[in-house]
Amino acid sequence: MTTTAQPSPAPAPSRPIALITGVGRSIGIGAGIARRLAASGWDVAFTYWTPYDRRMEWGAEPGAAASIGQELAAAGARTAAIEADLTGPDAPARIFDEAEQRLGGPVTALVLSHAESVDSGLLDTTVEAFDRHFAVNSRASWLLIREYGLRFRGEPGTATGRIVALTSDHTVGNLPYGASKGALDRITLAAAHELAHLGVTANVVNPGPVDTGWMSDDLREALVRGTPLGRLGTPRDTAHLVDFLCSPEGQWINGQLLKSNGGAAA
């Protein structure tokens, strides 16, 4: 199901359009990326799914989509907030349809920041949870990338299209999340080659430990000790790299899995 939050129009029809998934919380990585791209001259369509946040320990953030949209509009961006359940295989096409209709043009950059992430290991992961992780993290990502590839029209001989996916190397005690993110990596790296003729680059970014409200105090302290800079990552750290990859200056970086983690120990 796809529903729509109130639009927040702003002038600047010549700005390129970025579609960012997983922008449901104002302190999340997706929101940080949306702010950075809006400040860099992009119009932004973004997705969120409140029922997911509601069943997680951090809970849903009332009014987050509208608030984020207002921030982006203040930076000069036209925005489209789209509530979408990515477990449905028809969601990606609907998301692209709505983004194009509301922002009046094609999507130039696709940033995959959504995730299903429920901790469980080899022995206690249920089939239902395993399937849901792969439906959201892997299948939906493939379908979004496929939809992007079917619709993208770049100029011949130029690399103007961008795909950036956020991943994780966490597997121990987090089997379905880590395994489905591993599949996401392969799908995205395949796109770097299979969509090259369209003038599209595709890269994967591993942001490492970013505290967006899910860490315990003990985990936070342990991760800080294992990071040379003595701090955790922030959504802004990830956003700066994504912004560069989406810029004209980032076109030579393609088919890479980049760690943006401050040198955090594995």
Secondary structure, 3 states (H helix, E strand, C coil): CEEECCCECCCCCCCCEEEEECCCCCCCHHHHHHHHHHHCCCEEEEEECHHHHHHCCCCCCCCHHHHHHHHHHHCCCCEEEEEECCCCCCHHHHHHHHHHHHHCCCEEEEEECCCCCCCECCCCCCHHHHHHHHHHHHHHHHHHHHHHHHHCCCCCCCCCEEEEEECCCCCCCEHHHHHHHHHHHHHHHHHHHHCHHHCEEEEEEECCCECCCCCCHHHHHHHHHCCCCCCCECHHHHHHHHHHHHCHHHCCCCCCEEECCCCCCC
